[in-house]
């Protein structure tokens, strides 16, 4: 995934220059390395900018693992430092229930502004977030993409990761242009690429000489037929 890693890095280069990167949508079938590559690039950027005293905060959530829109926002807010219990500053308090969606998001913006945080929101399974938005009628995606118009100190940029290239078709047209300023598609792994992944994993999971080359070829071939899913190959091998 060297090419994809380079493209993600290029999209996020503004962070090195103390600027706001464009919002990025990353697509690909399950098991094509999307989340892994994004996290790897962000960790590299985090380590580098920390040395230059430029404060960024990477917050990551999986929308599919949350039961509702409120919980998605609470997860993001907690990572930014909003507290579950009351604080002297009420706007730094984010209870697990009881606030409106708009108030929760306002408190997220408040802590970004107060602490001058240059935040990068990584929302895995962002297509599921779009479904939660549709259920509530509260278009938080629109609010996220417009956040920097409200922020004077700090910033908010978004990386959305999705298995579904077509999920944008259901979004409000006002959101689409700013949500997907840049897009990147991860193609399915080829058989030889899956085999290389398995070869890297074998020494970590098995004793020497217990897995044959034929077994690796078989697992890689079967996984390649299933949309090039590397996770499927690892499960077959295990």
C-alpha positions as CSV (number, residue, x, y, z in Angstrom):
1,X,0.0,0.0,0.0
2,X,3.0,2.3,-0.6
3,X,1.1,4.3,-3.3
4,X,-2.0,4.8,-1.1
5,X,0.2,5.8,1.8
6,X,1.9,8.4,-0.3
7,X,-1.4,9.8,-1.5
8,X,-2.8,10.1,2.0
9,X,0.4,11.8,3.1
10,X,0.2,14.3,0.3
11,X,-3.4,15.1,1.3
12,X,-2.3,15.8,4.9
13,X,0.9,17.7,4.0
14,X,-0.7,21.0,5.2
15,X,-0.4,19.8,8.8
16,X,3.4,19.9,8.4
17,X,3.0,23.5,7.4
18,X,0.7,24.4,10.3
19,X,-2.3,24.7,7.9
20,X,-5.6,23.0,7.6
21,X,-5.7,20.0,5.3
22,X,-8.6,19.3,3.0
23,X,-11.3,16.9,4.1
24,X,-10.5,13.4,2.7
25,X,-12.8,10.5,1.9
26,X,-11.1,7.1,1.7
27,X,-13.0,4.2,0.0
28,X,-12.4,0.5,-0.5
29,X,-13.7,-2.9,0.2
30,X,-13.3,-4.5,3.7
31,X,-9.8,-5.7,4.3
32,X,-8.0,-3.4,1.8
33,X,-5.9,-1.6,4.4
34,X,-7.8,1.7,4.5
35,X,-7.9,2.3,8.2
36,X,-4.4,0.8,8.8
37,X,-2.8,3.2,6.3
38,X,-4.6,6.3,7.5
39,X,-3.6,5.6,11.1
40,X,0.0,4.9,10.1
41,X,0.3,8.2,8.2
42,X,-1.4,10.2,11.0
43,X,1.0,8.6,13.6
44,X,4.0,9.7,11.5
45,X,2.6,13.2,11.2
46,X,1.8,13.3,14.9
47,X,5.4,12.3,15.9
48,X,6.9,14.9,13.5
49,X,4.7,17.9,14.4
50,X,5.1,17.2,18.1
51,X,8.8,17.8,17.8
52,X,8.0,21.2,16.2
53,X,5.6,22.2,19.1
54,X,2.6,22.3,16.7
55,X,-0.3,20.9,18.5
56,X,-2.6,18.5,16.6
57,X,-5.1,16.1,18.1
58,X,-6.1,13.0,16.2
59,X,-9.5,11.6,17.3
60,X,-10.7,8.3,15.9
61,X,-14.2,6.7,16.1
62,X,-16.0,3.9,14.3
63,X,-19.6,5.1,13.6
64,X,-20.8,1.5,13.1
65,X,-19.8,0.6,16.7
66,X,-22.0,3.4,18.1
67,X,-25.7,2.9,18.6
68,X,-26.7,6.5,17.8
69,X,-25.4,9.9,16.7
70,X,-25.1,11.2,20.3
71,X,-22.7,8.4,21.2
72,X,-20.5,9.1,18.1
73,X,-20.1,12.7,19.2
74,X,-19.5,11.8,22.9
75,X,-16.7,9.4,21.8
76,X,-15.1,12.3,19.8
77,X,-15.7,14.8,22.6
78,X,-14.1,12.5,25.3
79,X,-10.9,12.2,23.2
80,X,-10.7,15.9,23.0
81,X,-11.0,16.2,26.8
82,X,-14.7,16.9,27.5
83,X,-15.6,15.4,30.9
84,X,-18.4,13.0,31.8
85,X,-18.9,14.8,35.2
86,X,-19.7,18.4,35.9
87,X,-16.9,20.9,35.8
88,X,-16.6,24.5,36.9
89,X,-16.8,25.4,33.2
90,X,-20.1,23.8,32.1
91,X,-19.1,23.8,28.5
92,X,-16.3,21.3,29.3
93,X,-18.9,18.9,30.7
94,X,-20.4,16.4,28.2
95,X,-22.9,14.0,29.9
96,X,-23.6,10.6,28.3
97,X,-27.2,11.7,27.7
98,X,-29.4,14.7,28.0
99,X,-28.1,17.4,25.6
100,X,-29.3,18.2,22.1
101,X,-27.1,17.1,19.2
102,X,-26.3,20.8,18.4
103,X,-25.3,21.5,22.0
104,X,-22.9,18.5,22.0
105,X,-21.3,19.7,18.9
106,X,-21.0,23.3,20.2
107,X,-19.1,21.9,23.2
108,X,-16.8,20.0,20.9
109,X,-16.1,23.3,19.1
110,X,-15.7,25.1,22.4
111,X,-12.9,22.8,23.7
112,X,-11.2,23.0,20.3
113,X,-11.3,26.8,20.4
114,X,-10.4,27.0,24.1
115,X,-7.3,24.8,23.8
116,X,-6.4,25.9,20.3
117,X,-6.5,22.3,19.1
118,X,-5.8,21.5,15.5
119,X,-8.0,18.5,15.3
120,X,-8.3,15.7,12.8
121,X,-11.5,13.7,13.1
122,X,-11.1,10.2,11.6
123,X,-14.6,8.6,11.2
124,X,-14.4,5.0,10.2
125,X,-17.6,3.5,8.6
126,X,-18.7,7.1,7.8
127,X,-21.5,5.7,5.7
128,X,-23.0,4.4,8.9
129,X,-22.8,7.9,10.4
130,X,-24.7,9.2,7.3
131,X,-27.5,6.7,8.2
132,X,-27.6,7.9,11.8
133,X,-27.9,11.4,10.5
134,X,-30.7,10.4,8.3
135,X,-32.6,8.8,11.2
136,X,-32.3,11.9,13.4
137,X,-32.5,14.7,10.9
138,X,-29.5,16.3,12.5
139,X,-27.0,16.7,9.8
140,X,-23.8,16.7,11.8
141,X,-21.8,16.1,8.7
142,X,-22.8,19.6,7.5
143,X,-21.8,21.1,10.8
144,X,-18.4,19.3,10.7
145,X,-17.6,20.5,7.2
146,X,-18.5,24.1,8.2
147,X,-16.8,24.1,11.6
148,X,-13.7,26.1,10.5
149,X,-16.0,29.0,9.7
150,X,-16.8,29.3,13.4
151,X,-13.3,28.6,14.8
152,X,-10.9,31.4,15.4
153,X,-8.4,29.4,17.3
154,X,-7.8,25.7,16.4
155,X,-9.2,23.8,13.4
156,X,-11.2,20.7,12.5
157,X,-10.5,18.5,9.4
158,X,-12.2,15.3,8.6
159,X,-11.1,11.9,7.2
160,X,-14.0,9.7,6.4
161,X,-13.4,6.0,5.7
162,X,-16.1,3.9,4.0
163,X,-16.6,0.5,2.4
164,X,-19.4,2.0,0.2
165,X,-18.4,4.3,-2.7
166,X,-22.0,5.2,-3.3
167,X,-22.9,6.5,0.2
168,X,-22.5,10.1,-0.9
169,X,-25.6,9.7,-3.2
170,X,-27.8,9.9,-0.1
171,X,-26.2,13.0,1.4
172,X,-27.4,16.6,1.3
173,X,-25.9,18.3,-1.8
174,X,-24.6,21.1,0.5
175,X,-22.4,18.6,2.3
176,X,-20.9,16.7,-0.7
177,X,-18.6,19.4,-2.0
178,X,-16.9,20.2,1.3
179,X,-17.0,16.6,2.7
180,X,-15.1,15.1,-0.3
181,X,-12.6,17.8,-1.1
182,X,-10.2,14.9,-1.9
183,X,-11.0,11.3,-2.4
184,X,-8.9,8.1,-2.5
185,X,-10.0,4.6,-3.5
186,X,-8.1,1.6,-2.2
187,X,-8.2,-1.2,-4.8
188,X,-8.6,-4.8,-3.8
189,X,-5.4,-6.6,-2.9
190,X,-4.0,-8.9,-5.6
191,X,-3.0,-12.5,-4.8
192,X,0.8,-11.7,-4.6
193,X,0.1,-8.8,-2.3
194,X,-2.0,-10.9,0.1
195,X,0.7,-13.6,0.1
196,X,3.3,-11.0,1.1
197,X,1.0,-9.9,4.0
198,X,0.7,-13.5,5.1
199,X,4.4,-14.1,4.9
200,X,5.0,-11.2,7.2
201,X,2.4,-12.6,9.7
202,X,3.6,-16.2,9.7
203,X,6.7,-15.7,11.9
204,X,4.7,-13.8,14.4
205,X,1.9,-16.4,14.7
206,X,3.4,-19.8,14.0
207,X,6.4,-21.8,14.8
208,X,9.1,-22.1,12.1
209,X,8.4,-24.5,9.2
210,X,4.8,-25.2,10.2
211,X,3.2,-23.3,7.3
212,X,3.9,-24.3,3.8
213,X,4.2,-22.1,0.7
214,X,1.3,-24.0,-0.8
215,X,-0.9,-23.1,2.2
216,X,-0.1,-19.5,1.8
217,X,-0.8,-19.6,-1.9
218,X,-4.2,-21.2,-1.3
219,X,-5.2,-18.7,1.4
220,X,-4.1,-15.8,-0.8
221,X,-6.0,-17.1,-3.8
222,X,-9.2,-17.7,-1.9
223,X,-9.1,-14.3,-0.3
224,X,-8.4,-12.7,-3.7
225,X,-11.6,-14.2,-5.1
226,X,-13.4,-12.6,-2.1
227,X,-12.8,-9.0,-3.1
228,X,-9.1,-9.1,-2.2
229,X,-9.8,-9.1,1.5
230,X,-6.5,-9.5,3.5
231,X,-8.4,-10.0,6.8
232,X,-10.2,-13.0,5.2
233,X,-6.8,-14.5,4.2
234,X,-5.5,-14.1,7.8
235,X,-8.6,-15.8,9.2
236,X,-8.2,-18.7,6.7
237,X,-4.6,-19.0,7.7
238,X,-5.4,-19.0,11.4
